[in-house]
Each structure stands twice: as C-alpha cells, then as structure tokens.
Amino acid sequence: MIRLFSIAAGLVFTFVVMLAFVVGAYTAATEEPVHDASYYFAEKPIAPAGGFSFNGPLGKWDYAQLQRGLKVYNEVCSACHSLKYVPFRDLEKIGYTEGQVKAFAATKQVPGINPDTGENELRPGLATDYFPSPYANDVEGRLANNNALPPDLSLMTKARKDGTNYVYSLLIGYGEPSEELKAQFPEFETPAGLHFNPYFPNLNLAMTKPLTDGQVTYDDGTEATVDQMAQDVAAFMTWTAEPSMVKRKQTGWAVMIFLLFATVLAYFSKQQIWAAVKPKKAK
C-alpha cells in the first residue's frame, strides 16, 4: 500500500512538473515580452573621435593623456570614488619620477596607527600606500550620496562591457529624455535625486553630471573641455584596470613572430631529415 502511494505521489509530482513546463513554454512562445523604456532607449557606448591610442594590436599608452586623466580623477572623481587597488608607486609607470610620486602621495591622508598610543589615525601617504577611500566606510558613503554607494574605479573598465568607451560615453551623456522617449513612454520620468543618462543601463543614475568645461587646469596647456576630460579619465581608468595591457600586446607579437620562425625552421628540418628517404611505390 505504501509503495502504491509513493508511486502515485511520484506520478502526480511528475505530472505537475511537466504541466508547468508546457504552460511556461507555451507562454514564452506566444506572449509578447513587456519592455520598459531602457530596452529601447539605452544607447551603446560610443568612442571619441580618433579613438584611444592604446586600442588595436599595436596600441600604446599616451602618457600625457594618462597624466591628465590622473589630474581629473584627483580633482574631480576622488571626492566620491576610490582607487583602492592602485598603489601610488605605480604612477612611476606613467611618466612620473620617484620624487614626484612621493610628493603626490604625501598630499593624501591614509589610515595609520599612532605609534605612541596605538590608536587609529590618519597620516600622510607613502609611495607604497594605496589611493585612499574618500569615506571611512560604506555607511558614510551611502549617507553622502543619497543612499547610492559610489563604486571603486580601480577595475571599472574591465567590469563593464566595452568599458573604456562606456566610461567616456557616460561622462558626456547627461541630458534630458528625448521627445521620442516621452511620446512612447509617457509614464517615464527621472525620479528625484537621479539623473537621466542614455548610456546607463536603466537610463537614470544617482551620480550628478561630474564634469564641466574648464573644471581643471591641465599642466600641458590642453583645453579642459568636458569631452577632453572624459577621454583622459577614461584612458587613466583603463590603465588602472590593466596597466600591463600594452606590454601584453607587445609580448604577444614577440611570441607570434617566434612561433612563425619556429614553424618555418621545423618545416625545413623535416625536409632535411627525410630528404634521403624515398617513398615506396605502390605495386
């Protein structure tokens, strides 16, 4: 009796599962999906005119651009965003001297311990320290930004699809919803505290427009337009995410040339070794 009951329960369970599968498949095949405004009006990232110097198999870092990008990050972005995976000493890789790096690090306050009392305190940064966070913890970060925690930017261009162009597009993309969007989705609105940007996945984000023309003064005299600053900081963030990218490309070319040479050498070696061996004729 118990066995029959178990079999019956199993059959009922199997029937329910199969029924749910069939109903779900039928619904998915026949019902039109419902999309919100972001499905139709979220735009794909665009590249700046001329692209970036590090794009392509032969790309190289533009160190002047990386230094300008650091300046934009330091004077604008660092007020909200951290670079917790980037040590100050790595700045030597983009053209700064050891003395310049030490001087820059000393302008930052990083967490430390008072050697006399053992209590936590802030101290001037050293070249071996990492870029500090602008907030003591996540709670403070959320409270200062309408409950939206600003993300760390160290790996941002690797964390987003087409990351370099995404950062560039996002920074220049602030504006108002188009008339087409308003006509197709009359109910669409940007909630209070958010800002419309067609390059953000859901069209509205908490970060206010961070860049305005002339916001920074470049040491090399480059005009600090919004477009220029967006390009520079996007390039700098690409470097922070993958500082070895250009070296990796160069190594790849060297490996490919070596493999090509080795292949040709192996072919001629094979010809030399088997030259005296005559193939047997078929009878």
N, C-alpha and C positions, 0 to 999 in steps of 0.2 A: 504493500500500500504506500509506504513512504517513498519507494522507488518510483512508483507511478506518479505520485505527487511531484517529485523532483523533476521528472521528465516533462510533466505538464507545465510546471513553472518555467523550465528552460525554454520550452516551445513558445510560451507566452512572451517571455522576455525577448526571444529572437524575433518574434513577430512584431513587437513594439519597435525594436531597433530598426528592422527592415522598413516598417511603415514610416518611421521618422526620416530615414534615409531617402525613401522615394518621395515623400512630401517635400523635403528640403531640396532635393534635386529638381523637382518639378517647379518649385517656387523660384529657384535660382535661374532656371531656364526660361521662365515665362514672364516674371515680373521685371519691370524696368527699374534699374538701380536709382536711388534718390541721392543726388549730389548737392552739396552746398556750393556757395559762391567760390570757395577756394579751388574747387575741382576745375572750374572753367577759367578763373582769372588769376590764379597763382602763376607767375611767369618763371621761365627757366633762367638761370643766371646768364649774364652776358659778359663778354670780355671787353676790356678797354680798347680803344683804338690803338693798333700796333701790338696788342697783347703784352706778355711779360717776357723779359729777357731769358728767364730760366725755362720757358716752355720748349718742347721739342727735344729730340735726341742730342742736339748739340748746344742746348741751353746753358747759360752761365749766369751766375749771380751778378746783379748790378749793385755793387757795394754802396754807391752813393744813394741809391734808392732804399736799400736796407737801412742805412743810417737815418734817412728821412723818415722811414716808417717807424723806427725806434723813437724818434722825436715825437711823432704823432701819438704813438702809444703812451709815451711817458707823460705828455702834456694833456692828453685828452682821455684815452681809454683807461689808463691806470687808476683813474678816480673810482672806477666801478669794477674793473676786470683785473684778474691776477694772471701771472705767468709763472705758476708755481713749479713748473718743471724746467725752467730755464735759469741756469746759474749766470751770474754777472760775468764770470771769466770767459764764457763763450762769446762775449761781444768782441773779443780779440779776433775772432774768425771773420768778422765783417769789416775789418779795417781799423779798429781802434788799438792804440798802444796799451801796454800793461799799465802805465801810469794813468791814462785816461779812464781805463776800466776801474781802477782803484778809486779814482776821484768820483766817478759816477756812482759806484757802489756806496761810497761814504755819504752821499746825499739821501740815501734811503734808510729808514728805520726798520730794523728787523728784530724779531723776538730773540731775547737772550736771557741770561741768568746773572744776577748780580753776584760777583764772587765773594762779596763780604757778607751778604745776608741770605743768599740762596734763593731770593725771590725772583719771579719773572719780571723782566723789564725790557724796554726797547733800547737798542744800541745802534750805532752807525754800521752800515753793511760793510762786509769784506768781499773781495773778489770771489771767494769760494762760496758765498751765500747765494741763495736763490731770490728771484724777484718776490717781494713780499705781497701778501694779500692786502687790499685796502680795508678789509673788515676783520675783526677779531675772530668771528665765527659766522656760520651760515645764518643764524638767527638775526644777527646785526645786519647782515647783507640783505635779508628779506625785508626787514623793517625799513631800511633806507631806500628800498626800490619797489614800493607798493606790493610787497609780498612776492616779487619775482626775483629769484637769486641770479645775479649776473654770472654767466658761466666763465670758467677759466679758459683763456685763449691759447694756451700753450700748443694744443693739438687740434685747434678748431678746424683748420683747413683740411685735416685728414678725417675729421669726424663728420664732415658734411660732403655730400656729393658735389663734385666739381668745386671743391672748397675754396680755392683762390678766387675764382670768379664769383662764387656765392658771397664771400665777404665783400668784394668790391661792389657787386650789384646791390646788396643790402644797404650799404652805406650811402649810395647815391639814389636809392629807390623811394625815399619818403615822398609822400604827396597826398593827394585826395583821390577817393574812388572815382573811376571813370563814369561817364554818363551811361555807357552801355551796361556796366555792372549795376548801377542804380535802377535802370529800366528792367533788367532781367530779374533782379533780386531786390524788390522794393523794401523788403524787411531787413536787408543787410545794413548794419551800422557798426561803427567802431566804438566799442564800449569806452566809458570814461576811464582814463588812465592808460589806455592803449593807443597805438599809433598805426595808421594804415601804411602797409608796405607790400607791394605785389610780389616781392621776391621772398617773403617769409611764407612758410607753408600754409598757415591759416589766415594770412593777409593782415593780421593785427598782432603787434608785439609791444612789449612793455617798454623797451628802450626808446627814449626820445631821439630825435634826429641829433646825432652827436657832432656833426661837422658843419662848419660854416666857413665861407671864404675868408681867408686871412686869419684863421684861428691860431695858427702857429707861424713862426718866422724861421724859415729854413736857413741854415748856415751857409749853404752854397748859392743862395740867391734865387732858388726856384720859386716861382709864384705858387702860393699855397691855396689853390682852388680846391673846392670840395672833391672834384674828380681826381686831382693830383694826389691829395691826401689819402683818398680811398685806395688808389693804386698803390701808394707807398706802404700803407699799413697792411694791406692785403699781401704784398710781397714780403714784408717783415714777418707776418704771421705764418706764411708758407715756410720761411726759413726756420722759425722756432719749431714748427711741426716736424720738419725733416731737414736739418742742417747739412746732412751728408748727401742730399739729393744729387747735386751736380757732380760730386766725387763718384757717386754710384754710377751715374751715366758714363763718366769717363772710364771707370773701371770696366763697365760693360763693353765699351768699344774696344778696349785693350784685349779683353777676353775673346771677343768675336774675331778680331784680327789674328790672335794666336791660334784659335781653333781652325780658322781658314788655312793658315800656314801649315798647321799640323796635319790637316786633311790632305793637302797637296803633297806634303812630304811623305805621308803614309801611302798615297797612291803610287808615287814614283818608286818607293821602296818595294812595294808589292810587285811592280813591273820588273824591277831589277832582280828580285829574289826568284821569280818564276819565269824569267826570260829563257832559261836553258831547258825548261820542261815543255816538251811538245805535246799537245793534246793528242790522244789516241783517236785514230779514225774509226768511224763506225763501220762495222762489217755489213 
